[in-house]
Amino acid sequence: MIESLESGARLLLGIGAVFFTGLGPLALVSPSRGARPRGELLALSFGLGALFITLWMLALTALERPFTLVGATLPPVLGSAAALGVSLWGRRGPASAPPRQAEALAGLDWLGLGLLGLILLFACLRAVIYPVWAWDALATWGFKAKVFFHRQSIDLAGFEAHNYYPNLVPLLLTYLYLWLGQVNDHLVKAVFPLWGALLLLLLHHLGLRMGLSRRQALFLTAFFAANGTVFIEHLFIAYADLPLAYYTLGGAGLVFLWLAGAAPPGSMPLAALMLAGMSWCKYEGPPLAGTILLAGFLTLLRLRPPGLLRRLGALAGLAGGIALGLWPWRLFLAGRGIQVGIDHVFAFYPSQLWQALPMVLATLLNPKDFGILWPVWVIALAVGGRSLWHSPRLFLILFVGGNLAAILLAYALAPTSAAEFPLYVRATIDRLLLHLTPVAALLAAQVLNPLNSPPDPAG
Protein backbone atom coordinates (compact mmCIF):
# COMPACT_ATOMS: atom_id res chain seq x y z
CA MET A 1 0.00 0.00 0.00
CA ILE A 2 2.77 2.42 0.99
CA GLU A 3 4.72 1.49 -2.15
CA SER A 4 1.67 2.23 -4.31
CA LEU A 5 1.18 5.62 -2.66
CA GLU A 6 4.85 6.42 -3.17
CA SER A 7 4.63 5.47 -6.86
CA GLY A 8 1.54 7.61 -7.28
CA ALA A 9 3.28 10.56 -5.63
CA ARG A 10 6.31 10.09 -7.89
CA LEU A 11 4.07 10.06 -10.95
CA LEU A 12 2.33 13.25 -9.85
CA LEU A 13 5.67 14.96 -9.27
CA GLY A 14 6.86 13.94 -12.73
CA ILE A 15 3.69 15.22 -14.36
CA GLY A 16 3.91 18.41 -12.32
CA ALA A 17 7.42 18.98 -13.65
CA VAL A 18 6.04 18.68 -17.19
CA PHE A 19 3.47 21.39 -16.47
CA PHE A 20 6.11 23.64 -14.91
CA THR A 21 8.50 23.14 -17.83
CA GLY A 22 5.79 24.37 -20.19
CA LEU A 23 4.98 27.47 -18.15
CA GLY A 24 8.28 29.19 -18.92
CA PRO A 25 7.98 29.14 -22.74
CA LEU A 26 4.31 30.03 -22.40
CA ALA A 27 5.19 33.08 -20.29
CA LEU A 28 7.84 34.19 -22.78
CA VAL A 29 5.37 34.29 -25.68
CA SER A 30 2.67 36.03 -23.60
CA PRO A 31 3.76 39.68 -23.41
CA SER A 32 1.35 40.72 -20.65
CA ARG A 33 0.08 39.25 -17.40
CA GLY A 34 -3.45 37.95 -17.44
CA ALA A 35 -3.58 37.55 -21.22
CA ARG A 36 -4.67 33.95 -20.73
CA PRO A 37 -6.98 32.52 -18.06
CA ARG A 38 -5.66 29.81 -15.76
CA GLY A 39 -7.53 27.01 -17.48
CA GLU A 40 -5.99 27.94 -20.81
CA LEU A 41 -2.53 28.10 -19.24
CA LEU A 42 -3.09 24.65 -17.76
CA ALA A 43 -4.22 23.20 -21.08
CA LEU A 44 -1.26 24.62 -23.00
CA SER A 45 1.59 24.21 -20.51
CA PHE A 46 1.55 20.41 -20.46
CA GLY A 47 1.93 20.12 -24.22
CA LEU A 48 4.80 22.61 -24.26
CA GLY A 49 6.48 20.89 -21.33
CA ALA A 50 6.25 17.49 -23.00
CA LEU A 51 7.73 18.98 -26.17
CA PHE A 52 10.76 20.54 -24.50
CA ILE A 53 11.50 17.68 -22.10
CA THR A 54 11.50 15.09 -24.88
CA LEU A 55 13.57 17.27 -27.22
CA TRP A 56 16.04 17.67 -24.35
CA MET A 57 16.18 13.87 -23.99
CA LEU A 58 16.95 13.65 -27.71
CA ALA A 59 19.78 16.13 -27.13
CA LEU A 60 21.08 14.03 -24.22
CA THR A 61 21.44 11.02 -26.50
CA ALA A 62 23.10 13.13 -29.19
CA LEU A 63 25.56 14.31 -26.51
CA GLU A 64 26.06 10.67 -25.42
CA ARG A 65 24.72 11.37 -21.94
CA PRO A 66 22.62 8.62 -20.30
CA PHE A 67 19.05 9.20 -19.19
CA THR A 68 18.77 9.84 -15.47
CA LEU A 69 15.97 11.39 -13.47
CA VAL A 70 18.04 14.46 -12.59
CA GLY A 71 19.55 14.79 -16.06
CA ALA A 72 16.21 14.55 -17.86
CA THR A 73 14.28 16.78 -15.45
CA LEU A 74 16.50 19.42 -13.90
CA PRO A 75 17.76 21.33 -17.00
CA PRO A 76 14.26 21.78 -18.53
CA VAL A 77 12.83 22.81 -15.15
CA LEU A 78 15.65 25.29 -14.54
CA GLY A 79 15.27 26.62 -18.07
CA SER A 80 11.58 27.16 -17.49
CA ALA A 81 12.26 28.90 -14.18
CA ALA A 82 14.72 31.20 -15.93
CA ALA A 83 12.18 31.92 -18.67
CA LEU A 84 9.56 32.75 -16.04
CA GLY A 85 11.99 35.10 -14.34
CA VAL A 86 12.88 36.85 -17.60
CA SER A 87 9.24 37.23 -18.61
CA LEU A 88 8.20 38.64 -15.23
CA TRP A 89 11.19 41.01 -15.12
CA GLY A 90 10.55 42.31 -18.63
CA ARG A 91 6.85 43.03 -18.26
CA ARG A 92 5.74 46.59 -17.73
CA GLY A 93 2.37 48.23 -17.50
CA PRO A 94 -0.97 46.96 -16.24
CA ALA A 95 -2.04 43.37 -16.55
CA SER A 96 -4.35 42.42 -19.39
CA ALA A 97 -7.88 41.53 -18.45
CA PRO A 98 -8.90 37.90 -19.00
CA PRO A 99 -11.38 37.29 -21.83
CA ARG A 100 -14.43 37.11 -19.55
CA GLN A 101 -15.49 37.04 -15.95
CA ALA A 102 -16.47 33.77 -14.31
CA GLU A 103 -20.17 32.93 -14.36
CA ALA A 104 -22.11 30.99 -11.77
CA LEU A 105 -22.73 27.34 -12.67
CA ALA A 106 -26.35 26.44 -13.35
CA GLY A 107 -28.14 23.10 -13.75
CA LEU A 108 -27.24 22.45 -17.39
CA ASP A 109 -23.62 23.39 -16.68
CA TRP A 110 -23.42 20.78 -13.96
CA LEU A 111 -24.95 18.23 -16.33
CA GLY A 112 -22.24 18.87 -18.91
CA LEU A 113 -19.48 18.77 -16.29
CA GLY A 114 -20.91 15.56 -14.88
CA LEU A 115 -20.91 13.93 -18.31
CA LEU A 116 -17.29 14.95 -18.90
CA GLY A 117 -16.35 13.75 -15.42
CA LEU A 118 -17.89 10.33 -16.00
CA ILE A 119 -16.09 9.92 -19.33
CA LEU A 120 -12.73 10.85 -17.81
CA LEU A 121 -13.29 8.69 -14.72
CA PHE A 122 -14.09 5.69 -16.92
CA ALA A 123 -11.00 6.38 -19.05
CA CYS A 124 -8.73 6.72 -16.01
CA LEU A 125 -9.93 3.43 -14.56
CA ARG A 126 -9.47 1.64 -17.90
CA ALA A 127 -6.02 3.15 -18.29
CA VAL A 128 -4.58 2.23 -14.89
CA ILE A 129 -6.32 -1.13 -14.34
CA TYR A 130 -5.39 -2.74 -17.66
CA PRO A 131 -1.82 -3.20 -18.93
CA VAL A 132 -0.73 -2.01 -22.37
CA TRP A 133 -2.68 -4.20 -24.77
CA ALA A 134 -3.47 -2.30 -28.00
CA TRP A 135 -1.11 -3.28 -30.81
CA ASP A 136 0.59 0.03 -31.63
CA ALA A 137 0.97 0.86 -27.95
CA LEU A 138 2.52 -2.55 -27.33
CA ALA A 139 4.69 -2.89 -30.44
CA THR A 140 5.69 0.71 -31.13
CA TRP A 141 5.21 3.41 -28.48
CA GLY A 142 5.40 1.28 -25.34
CA PHE A 143 8.13 -0.97 -26.73
CA LYS A 144 10.38 1.95 -27.64
CA ALA A 145 9.77 3.57 -24.25
CA LYS A 146 10.96 0.42 -22.46
CA VAL A 147 14.02 0.10 -24.70
CA PHE A 148 14.95 3.74 -24.09
CA PHE A 149 14.48 3.35 -20.33
CA HIS A 150 16.55 0.19 -19.96
CA ARG A 151 19.32 1.39 -22.29
CA GLN A 152 19.21 4.94 -20.88
CA SER A 153 19.26 6.47 -24.36
CA ILE A 154 17.48 6.51 -27.71
CA ASP A 155 19.11 3.24 -28.75
CA LEU A 156 17.69 2.01 -32.06
CA ALA A 157 20.23 -0.79 -32.59
CA GLY A 158 18.01 -3.66 -31.53
CA PHE A 159 15.03 -3.14 -33.83
CA GLU A 160 14.12 -1.75 -37.24
CA ALA A 161 10.31 -1.60 -37.28
CA HIS A 162 9.20 2.04 -37.00
CA ASN A 163 12.61 3.11 -35.74
CA TYR A 164 12.35 6.32 -37.78
CA TYR A 165 9.05 7.37 -36.16
CA PRO A 166 9.14 10.55 -34.02
CA ASN A 167 9.53 9.90 -30.32
CA LEU A 168 7.66 12.49 -28.27
CA VAL A 169 5.30 9.89 -26.80
CA PRO A 170 7.86 7.10 -26.15
CA LEU A 171 10.27 9.57 -24.56
CA LEU A 172 7.54 11.03 -22.36
CA LEU A 173 6.75 7.51 -21.13
CA THR A 174 10.47 6.90 -20.57
CA TYR A 175 10.63 10.14 -18.59
CA LEU A 176 7.78 8.96 -16.36
CA TYR A 177 9.50 5.57 -15.92
CA LEU A 178 12.53 7.50 -14.66
CA TRP A 179 10.34 9.20 -12.06
CA LEU A 180 8.88 5.86 -11.00
CA GLY A 181 12.28 4.15 -11.03
CA GLN A 182 10.83 1.24 -12.97
CA VAL A 183 8.63 0.27 -15.89
CA ASN A 184 5.03 0.54 -14.70
CA ASP A 185 2.61 0.66 -17.62
CA HIS A 186 -0.45 0.79 -15.39
CA LEU A 187 0.54 4.10 -13.84
CA VAL A 188 2.12 5.87 -16.80
CA LYS A 189 -0.95 5.19 -18.93
CA ALA A 190 -2.74 7.73 -16.74
CA VAL A 191 -1.03 10.40 -18.84
CA PHE A 192 -3.38 9.63 -21.74
CA PRO A 193 -6.70 10.47 -20.03
CA LEU A 194 -4.89 13.52 -18.66
CA TRP A 195 -3.94 14.53 -22.20
CA GLY A 196 -7.54 13.98 -23.29
CA ALA A 197 -8.79 16.16 -20.44
CA LEU A 198 -6.38 18.91 -21.48
CA LEU A 199 -7.56 18.62 -25.09
CA LEU A 200 -11.13 19.12 -23.88
CA LEU A 201 -10.06 22.07 -21.73
CA LEU A 202 -8.27 23.61 -24.71
CA LEU A 203 -11.34 23.09 -26.91
CA HIS A 204 -13.47 24.80 -24.25
CA HIS A 205 -11.22 27.86 -24.09
CA LEU A 206 -10.94 28.10 -27.87
CA GLY A 207 -14.74 28.14 -27.93
CA LEU A 208 -14.73 31.02 -25.46
CA ARG A 209 -12.21 32.88 -27.61
CA MET A 210 -14.53 32.38 -30.59
CA GLY A 211 -17.30 34.25 -28.79
CA LEU A 212 -19.27 31.37 -27.32
CA SER A 213 -20.80 31.80 -23.90
CA ARG A 214 -19.45 29.64 -21.09
CA ARG A 215 -22.46 27.33 -21.39
CA GLN A 216 -22.14 27.09 -25.17
CA ALA A 217 -18.42 26.29 -24.88
CA LEU A 218 -19.18 23.63 -22.28
CA PHE A 219 -21.86 22.17 -24.53
CA LEU A 220 -19.38 22.09 -27.42
CA THR A 221 -16.83 20.26 -25.25
CA ALA A 222 -19.32 17.70 -23.95
CA PHE A 223 -20.76 17.24 -27.45
CA PHE A 224 -17.31 16.44 -28.82
CA ALA A 225 -16.34 14.09 -25.98
CA ALA A 226 -19.58 12.11 -25.98
CA ASN A 227 -19.98 11.63 -29.73
CA GLY A 228 -18.91 8.12 -30.63
CA THR A 229 -16.29 5.83 -29.16
CA VAL A 230 -13.09 6.78 -31.01
CA PHE A 231 -12.10 9.66 -28.74
CA ILE A 232 -13.03 7.74 -25.59
CA GLU A 233 -11.04 4.66 -26.67
CA HIS A 234 -7.96 6.78 -27.32
CA LEU A 235 -8.13 8.06 -23.76
CA PHE A 236 -6.81 4.69 -22.55
CA ILE A 237 -5.25 2.68 -25.40
CA ALA A 238 -1.93 4.62 -25.21
CA TYR A 239 -1.59 5.61 -28.87
CA ALA A 240 0.18 8.75 -30.11
CA ASP A 241 -2.91 9.89 -32.02
CA LEU A 242 -4.52 11.61 -29.03
CA PRO A 243 -1.46 13.82 -28.37
CA LEU A 244 -1.30 14.59 -32.10
CA ALA A 245 -4.98 15.61 -32.04
CA TYR A 246 -4.19 17.88 -29.06
CA TYR A 247 -1.31 19.64 -30.82
CA THR A 248 -3.34 19.89 -34.04
CA LEU A 249 -6.23 21.53 -32.21
CA GLY A 250 -3.82 23.96 -30.56
CA GLY A 251 -2.04 24.89 -33.78
CA ALA A 252 -5.10 25.16 -36.01
CA GLY A 253 -7.23 26.83 -33.32
CA LEU A 254 -4.66 29.54 -32.61
CA VAL A 255 -4.11 30.27 -36.30
CA PHE A 256 -7.88 30.54 -36.81
CA LEU A 257 -8.21 32.99 -33.93
CA TRP A 258 -5.31 35.01 -35.33
CA LEU A 259 -6.97 35.15 -38.75
CA ALA A 260 -10.21 36.27 -37.09
CA GLY A 261 -8.53 38.96 -34.98
CA ALA A 262 -9.58 37.17 -31.79
CA ALA A 263 -6.21 35.78 -30.66
CA PRO A 264 -4.42 37.16 -27.59
CA PRO A 265 -0.90 38.60 -28.03
CA GLY A 266 1.80 36.00 -28.57
CA SER A 267 -0.48 33.46 -30.22
CA MET A 268 1.61 32.96 -33.36
CA PRO A 269 4.82 31.94 -31.52
CA LEU A 270 2.65 29.63 -29.43
CA ALA A 271 1.08 28.19 -32.58
CA ALA A 272 4.59 27.55 -33.91
CA LEU A 273 5.37 25.51 -30.79
CA MET A 274 2.18 23.54 -31.28
CA LEU A 275 3.26 22.76 -34.85
CA ALA A 276 6.60 21.62 -33.42
CA GLY A 277 4.68 19.25 -31.15
CA MET A 278 2.77 17.90 -34.15
CA SER A 279 6.00 17.28 -36.06
CA TRP A 280 7.75 15.54 -33.13
CA CYS A 281 4.68 13.53 -32.10
CA LYS A 282 3.92 11.28 -35.05
CA TYR A 283 5.00 10.53 -38.62
CA GLU A 284 1.83 12.15 -39.96
CA GLY A 285 2.54 15.31 -37.96
CA PRO A 286 4.73 17.34 -40.35
CA PRO A 287 2.40 17.07 -43.38
CA LEU A 288 -0.57 17.77 -41.12
CA ALA A 289 1.21 20.86 -39.78
CA GLY A 290 2.03 21.88 -43.33
CA THR A 291 -1.66 21.91 -44.21
CA ILE A 292 -2.25 24.46 -41.43
CA LEU A 293 0.18 26.76 -43.20
CA LEU A 294 -1.34 26.06 -46.61
CA ALA A 295 -4.91 26.65 -45.40
CA GLY A 296 -3.78 29.87 -43.71
CA PHE A 297 -2.05 31.17 -46.85
CA LEU A 298 -5.07 30.40 -49.04
CA THR A 299 -7.42 32.07 -46.55
CA LEU A 300 -5.34 35.25 -46.45
CA LEU A 301 -5.07 35.35 -50.24
CA ARG A 302 -8.84 34.92 -50.50
CA LEU A 303 -9.73 37.54 -47.86
CA ARG A 304 -6.92 39.98 -48.76
CA PRO A 305 -6.96 41.84 -45.40
CA PRO A 306 -5.00 45.07 -44.82
CA GLY A 307 -1.30 44.39 -44.30
CA LEU A 308 -1.49 41.23 -46.40
CA LEU A 309 2.25 40.86 -46.98
CA ARG A 310 3.04 41.34 -43.30
CA ARG A 311 0.46 38.76 -42.32
CA LEU A 312 1.74 36.30 -44.92
CA GLY A 313 5.21 36.75 -43.45
CA ALA A 314 3.95 36.13 -39.92
CA LEU A 315 2.22 32.96 -41.10
CA ALA A 316 5.35 31.77 -42.90
CA GLY A 317 7.20 32.07 -39.60
CA LEU A 318 5.26 29.05 -38.36
CA ALA A 319 7.50 26.92 -40.56
CA GLY A 320 10.13 27.44 -37.87
CA GLY A 321 7.96 25.41 -35.52
CA ILE A 322 7.77 22.54 -37.98
CA ALA A 323 11.56 22.67 -38.34
CA LEU A 324 12.00 22.60 -34.54
CA GLY A 325 9.95 19.42 -34.23
CA LEU A 326 11.25 17.72 -37.38
CA TRP A 327 14.89 18.47 -38.11
CA PRO A 328 16.63 17.57 -34.81
CA TRP A 329 15.22 14.06 -35.19
CA ARG A 330 16.00 13.85 -38.92
CA LEU A 331 19.60 14.94 -38.27
CA PHE A 332 19.83 12.38 -35.47
CA LEU A 333 18.68 9.64 -37.86
CA ALA A 334 21.03 10.78 -40.62
CA GLY A 335 23.97 10.65 -38.23
CA ARG A 336 23.18 6.99 -37.57
CA GLY A 337 22.50 6.02 -41.17
CA ILE A 338 18.79 5.34 -40.61
CA GLN A 339 16.54 6.05 -43.58
CA VAL A 340 13.03 7.45 -43.33
CA GLY A 341 10.49 5.19 -45.02
CA ILE A 342 9.14 7.33 -47.86
CA ASP A 343 9.87 5.12 -50.88
CA HIS A 344 6.19 4.29 -51.39
CA VAL A 345 5.17 7.90 -52.07
CA PHE A 346 6.21 7.47 -55.70
CA ALA A 347 3.55 4.80 -56.25
CA PHE A 348 -0.09 5.54 -56.97
CA TYR A 349 -2.95 3.04 -57.11
CA PRO A 350 -6.17 4.71 -58.35
CA SER A 351 -8.26 1.65 -57.54
CA GLN A 352 -7.33 1.98 -53.87
CA LEU A 353 -8.56 5.57 -53.80
CA TRP A 354 -12.00 4.55 -55.05
CA GLN A 355 -12.03 1.56 -52.75
CA ALA A 356 -11.17 3.72 -49.74
CA LEU A 357 -13.74 6.45 -50.47
CA PRO A 358 -16.88 4.57 -49.31
CA MET A 359 -15.00 3.23 -46.27
CA VAL A 360 -13.98 6.74 -45.23
CA LEU A 361 -17.52 8.05 -45.72
CA ALA A 362 -18.94 5.13 -43.75
CA THR A 363 -16.62 5.91 -40.82
CA LEU A 364 -17.53 9.60 -40.89
CA LEU A 365 -21.23 8.76 -40.74
CA ASN A 366 -21.06 5.77 -38.38
CA PRO A 367 -22.60 6.86 -35.03
CA LYS A 368 -20.46 4.29 -33.22
CA ASP A 369 -17.23 6.01 -34.31
CA PHE A 370 -17.91 9.76 -34.19
CA GLY A 371 -21.60 10.04 -33.31
CA ILE A 372 -23.25 12.85 -35.25
CA LEU A 373 -20.29 15.23 -35.12
CA TRP A 374 -19.38 14.98 -38.78
CA PRO A 375 -23.01 15.34 -39.98
CA VAL A 376 -23.22 18.45 -37.78
CA TRP A 377 -20.04 19.69 -39.49
CA VAL A 378 -21.83 19.36 -42.83
CA ILE A 379 -24.86 21.18 -41.39
CA ALA A 380 -22.53 23.98 -40.26
CA LEU A 381 -21.31 24.30 -43.84
CA ALA A 382 -24.90 24.52 -45.07
CA VAL A 383 -25.89 27.05 -42.40
CA GLY A 384 -22.86 29.21 -43.13
CA GLY A 385 -23.50 29.15 -46.86
CA ARG A 386 -21.57 31.55 -49.03
CA SER A 387 -20.57 33.68 -46.04
CA LEU A 388 -18.06 30.99 -45.08
CA TRP A 389 -15.99 31.81 -48.14
CA HIS A 390 -15.73 35.47 -47.12
CA SER A 391 -14.72 34.99 -43.46
CA PRO A 392 -11.83 33.46 -41.51
CA ARG A 393 -13.95 30.31 -41.13
CA LEU A 394 -12.70 29.46 -44.61
CA PHE A 395 -9.48 28.38 -42.89
CA LEU A 396 -11.29 25.66 -40.94
CA ILE A 397 -13.00 24.40 -44.09
CA LEU A 398 -9.77 24.29 -46.06
CA PHE A 399 -7.86 22.57 -43.28
CA VAL A 400 -10.43 19.88 -42.55
CA GLY A 401 -11.58 19.37 -46.14
CA GLY A 402 -8.03 19.37 -47.46
CA ASN A 403 -6.97 16.73 -44.98
CA LEU A 404 -9.96 14.54 -45.77
CA ALA A 405 -8.78 14.62 -49.38
CA ALA A 406 -5.20 13.96 -48.22
CA ILE A 407 -6.33 10.86 -46.33
CA LEU A 408 -7.83 9.45 -49.52
CA LEU A 409 -4.65 10.27 -51.41
CA ALA A 410 -2.56 8.56 -48.73
CA TYR A 411 -4.60 5.40 -49.13
CA ALA A 412 -4.00 5.54 -52.88
CA LEU A 413 -0.26 5.50 -52.13
CA ALA A 414 -0.36 2.70 -49.55
CA PRO A 415 1.87 -0.26 -50.59
CA THR A 416 -0.50 -3.05 -49.54
CA SER A 417 -1.85 -6.10 -51.30
CA ALA A 418 -5.41 -6.17 -52.60
CA ALA A 419 -6.41 -8.60 -49.85
CA GLU A 420 -4.82 -6.53 -47.07
CA PHE A 421 -6.02 -3.11 -48.19
CA PRO A 422 -9.54 -3.16 -46.64
CA LEU A 423 -8.04 -4.36 -43.35
CA TYR A 424 -5.43 -1.59 -43.51
CA VAL A 425 -8.08 1.09 -44.02
CA ARG A 426 -10.27 -0.23 -41.20
CA ALA A 427 -7.27 -0.34 -38.85
CA THR A 428 -6.17 3.25 -39.51
CA ILE A 429 -9.07 5.42 -40.65
CA ASP A 430 -10.52 6.16 -37.21
CA ARG A 431 -7.23 7.48 -35.82
CA LEU A 432 -6.54 9.59 -38.93
CA LEU A 433 -9.95 11.20 -38.57
CA LEU A 434 -9.36 11.73 -34.85
CA HIS A 435 -6.52 14.12 -35.72
CA LEU A 436 -9.04 16.37 -37.49
CA THR A 437 -12.17 15.92 -35.40
CA PRO A 438 -11.47 18.53 -32.68
CA VAL A 439 -10.84 21.16 -35.38
CA ALA A 440 -14.02 20.06 -37.16
CA ALA A 441 -15.83 20.65 -33.86
CA LEU A 442 -14.68 24.28 -33.94
CA LEU A 443 -16.48 24.82 -37.23
CA ALA A 444 -19.52 22.92 -35.98
CA ALA A 445 -19.58 25.38 -33.06
CA GLN A 446 -20.19 28.19 -35.52
CA VAL A 447 -23.80 26.98 -35.67
CA LEU A 448 -24.07 28.21 -32.07
CA ASN A 449 -22.35 31.56 -32.49
CA PRO A 450 -20.65 32.42 -35.78
CA LEU A 451 -17.46 34.43 -35.55
CA ASN A 452 -17.59 36.76 -38.51
CA SER A 453 -14.90 39.23 -37.46
CA PRO A 454 -12.52 40.21 -40.24
CA PRO A 455 -8.81 39.75 -39.70
CA ASP A 456 -7.32 42.37 -37.43
CA PRO A 457 -4.78 44.45 -39.35
CA ALA A 458 -2.78 44.91 -36.18
CA GLY A 459 -2.68 41.20 -35.38
N, C-alpha and C positions, 0 to 999 in steps of 0.2 A: 504493500500500500504506500509506504513512504517512498519507495523507489519510483512508483508511478507518479506520485505528486512531484517528486524532484524532476522527473523527465518532462512532465507538463510545464513546470516552471522554466526549465531550460528552453523548451520550445517557445514559450511566450517571450522570453528574453531575446531569443534569436529573431523572432518576428518583429519585436519592438525595435531591434537594431535596424531592421530593414526599413521600417517606417521612418526612423530618425535619419537614416542615410539619405532618404528621399527628400526630407524637409529642407536641407541645405540648398540643393539645386533649385528646388521650388521657390525658395525665398529669393535666390539670386535673380530669377526671371520675373519676379513680382515686384515692380518698382515701388509700391506703396503698401503700407500696412492696412489690413482689412480689405484688400482687393478681392479676396476669396473667403467665403465662409468656411467654418471649421470642417463641415462635412465634405466639402470639395477638397480641402487640403488633405483630409484623411484618405479620400478616394484616390488622389493623384500621387501621394507621397510613397505609397507602397510600390507602385509600378516603377517609379524613378529609382527607389532604393534597390529593388531587384535588378534593375538594369545596371546600375553602377557597381554593385557588389559582384555580380557575375562577370562583368567586363574586367574588374580588378582581378578576379580569380584567373581569367584568361591571361592577364598580364603576368601574374605570378608564375604560371607555367612557362610562358615565354622567357621569363627571367630565371627559369630553372630553380624556383623556390617552391618547396613543398607546401601543400595546404595544411594549415593549422588553424585552430579556432582564433587565436590572437592575430595571426597573419592575414586571415581572410576578413576579419571583422574590424580590427582597430583602425587601419588606415582609412577605409571608407567612412567610418564614424567620425574620426578626427577631421577628415576633409569636409564632411557635412557641418561639423561644429564650426570650422573656420569659415565656411560659406555663410552660415547663419550670422556669425559675428561681423563679417564684412557687409552683409546686406543690412543688418541693423545699424551699423555705424554709418553707412552711406545714405540712409534715408533721412530726408528732411521734409518738413511741412506736415500738415495734418494727415491723419489716417483717412483712407478712403472708406466710404460707407459700404457695408455689405449690400448685395443686390436687393434684399427685402427683409423686413422685420419678421420675426417668428410669429406664427399664428397659433391660436389654441386648437388642439386636436378635437375633432368632433367624431360622431359615431362612425361615419363612413371612412374616416381616416384610420380609426382603430381597426376597422375591418380589413383595410388594405395592409396595414402593418402586421396584423395577425396572420394574414395569408402569406406574406413574405417571411415572417418568422417561422411558420410551419414548414415552408419549403426549405429554408436554410437549416432548421433543426433536423429534418429528415436527411438532408444531404450530409450534415456533419456526422450523424450517427452512422450512415452508410460508409462514409469515408474512413472513420477511425475503427469501426468494428471489423470490416473486411480487409484482408490484405490486398496488395496489388494483384489484379486478376485480368483486367482488360489487356488485349494483345499489345497494342502500341506502348502502353504504360509499362508492361512487363518486359517487352523485347527491345524497346528503344529508350524511352526517357528514364524509366527506373533502372534498367540495366546499366546505362551509361553513368547514372548517378552513383551506383554502387562501385563500378570500376574506378571512377574518379576518387571516391572516398577512400577505398582500400589502397590505391596506388598514390594517393596524395597529389595528384596532378591530372591534367587532361591527357591521359595516356591512351592513344588510339591503336597501340601496337597489337592488341590481342583480338581485334575484330575489324571487319570491313563493312558490314551492313550498316548503312546510315551513318557512317563515321563522319561524313561531311555535313550532316545536319547542324544547324545552329544549336547552341547549348545553354540558353538562358534557363530553361526549366530544369535540365539535369543538374546544372551547377547550383541552382537555388536549392534543390533537394540535397545535394552534397553539402552545401553550407549548413543546412538544418541538421544533417547527420553530424557535422562537426560540433554543433551546439549540444546535441544529444550524447555525443561520444560513442555512437554506435549506429548501425543501420536499424531503423525502426519505421517501417513503411506505414504502420497503423497511425502513428502520430504525425508524420510529415505530410500525410495525405490531407490533413486538416487545412493545409494551405490552399487547397483548391476551392472548398466552399467559402473560405475567406476571400479568395480572389473573385469568386462569383458575387459575393456580397458587395465588394468594392465596385465591381462593374455596375451593379444595380444602383449603388449610391451615386456613381458618376452619371449614369443615365438620368437619375432624378435631378441632379443639379444642372445638367445640360438642358433638361426640360424647363427648369426655372429660368435659366438664361435665355431660353427661347420665348419667354413671356407667359408660360403656363402658370396658373395659380399653384399653390402648394398641393391642393387636393388633386388637380389635374395631373401634376407631375407624379404624384404618388400613384394615381390610377394608371398612368403610362407605365410606371415601373412594375406594378403588380400585373398588369396586362401582359407585359413582355415575359415576366418570370413564369407565369402560370399557363402560357400558351404552348401546349405540346410537351413532349418529354425530352427533346434533344438538349435544351439548356440544363434541365434538372439532372440528366444523366452525366453531363460533363462537369457537374459540381463535385462528383465523387469518383470518376473513372481515371483521373490523373493523366489526362492528355494535355498536350500543349495548345490545343485549339481554344480553350477558354481564356488563357492569358493572351493569345493572339487577338481574340475578339475584344478583350479589354483594351489593348493598345490601339486596335483599329477604331473602336468607338472614341477613344480619347483623341486620336489624331484627326479623324474625319469630323468629329463634333466641334473641335476647336477651330478647324479651318472654316467650317460652315458659319460658326458664330463670327469669325473675323470677316468673312465675306458679307455677312448681314449687318456689320457694325455693332454687334452685341457682345463682342468678346472683351474681357477685362484686359488691362495693359499686361504685356509679357506673354500673351497667348501663343504667338508664333514661335518663339524659342521653345516653349513648352510643347507645342505640337511637333516640333522637330525632334524632341526627346522621345515623344510617343512613337514617331516613325522609326527612331532608332530601336525602340523596344520591339516593334513589329519585325524589323530586319534581323534582330538577334534572337527572336523567339522561335521562328519556324521557317522552313524552306520556302513556304509560300509568302512569307512576310515581305521581302523586298519588292516583288512585283505588285503585291497588294498596296504597299506604301506608294509605289510609283503611280498607281491609278488615282490616289488622292491628289497628287500633283497634277496629273493630266486633267482630272475633273475640275480642279481649281482653275487651271489655265483656261480651259474651254469656257468656264462660267464667266471669268473676267472678260474674255474676248467677246462673249455674247452680250454682257451687260454694259461694257465699256464705261466704267465709273470714272469720275474725275481722278487724276493721278494714276492713270492706268499703268504706265511704265514703272512707276515706283512700286505699285502693288504687285505687278508681275515679278519684279526683282525680289520683293519680300517673300513671295511664294516660292521662287526658285531657291531661296536660302534654305528651304526645308530639305533640299537634297543633301545638305550637310548632315542632317539627322540620319538619313538612310546610310550615308557613308560611315557614320559612327558605329552603327549597328552591324554593318556588313563587312567593311574592309579589314578591321583587325582580325576577324576570324578567317577571311580569305587569305590574308597574308600569313597567318599561322599555318593554314593548310598548305600553302605553296612552299613554305619553308620545310615542310615534312614530306613533300612530294605526293600529297593526296589530291586527287582530282575530284572536282565537283561533277556529279552525274547530270550532265545536260545534253548528252549525245542524242537523246530521243527527240529533241525539239526540232530536228531537221526532217522528221517523218510527219506525214499527215494522212489520216485515214478518214475520208469523208463519210464512209458508212458508219463509223463509230459516232460521229457527230449526230447523225439522224437517229441512231439507236439510243443515244444518251438523252436526246431532247425530251421524249415522253417520260423518261424516268426522273429527270430533273423536275419537270412540271408536276408529276405525281407527288414528289416529295414536298414541293412547295405548297401543294393543296391538301396534303394528308393531315387531318387534324391531330393524329397521333404524334407527328413530328414537330410541327410548329403551330398547331392550333389554327386560329383564323388570322394570324398576324399578317401573313403574306396576302390573303384576300383583302384585308383592311388596307394594306399598302397600295393595292390596285385601286381601291375605293378612294384613297387619298389623292391618287393621280387624277381620277375622274372628277373629284370635287374641286381640285385646284384648277383643272382645265388649262386654258392657254396662259393663265397668269403665272403658272409654274415656270414657263420659259422666259419670263421677264423678271424673275426674282432670284435671290440667292438659293432658293430651294432647288433650282436647276442643278446645283452641285450635288445634292443628295441623289437626285434622279440619275445623273451621269455616273456617279460612283457605284451605286447599287446596280443599275442596269448594265453598265459596262462590265462589272465583275460577273454578273450572271452570264453574259456573253463569253467572258473569258473562261468561265468554268466549262462551258460547252466546248470551246476551242481546246482547252487542256485535255479533255477526254478524247478529242479527235487526234491528239498527239500521243496518247498513252500507248506504250509498247506492250500490249497484252494480246493474248490469243483470243480468237472469237469466242471460245467457250468460257474463258475467264473474264471477259469484259463486263458482262452484266453483274457478276459478283464484285468486280472492282468498283463499279459505279455505286452499287448498293452499300459497299463498305466505306465509301469516302464522301458521298454527296452530302450527308447530313452535317458533317463537320465543316465542309467547305461553305455551306450556307450559314452555319453558325457564325462564321467570321463576319458576315454581312448583316445578320439579322438585327443586332442592336442599332446599327445605323439606319436600317429600314424602319425601325420603330420610331426614330426621330422624325422621319417624313410622315409616318402614320399619325404622329402626334399633331401634325399640322391641321388635321380634321378638327381637333379641339380648339386650337388657337393659332391661326396662321401667322407666321412672322414675315411680314412683307416689307420690312425696312430695307432701303437701298444700302449698298455698301457705304461705309463711312469714309469720306476722303481722307480723314486724319488717322485712319486705323493703321 
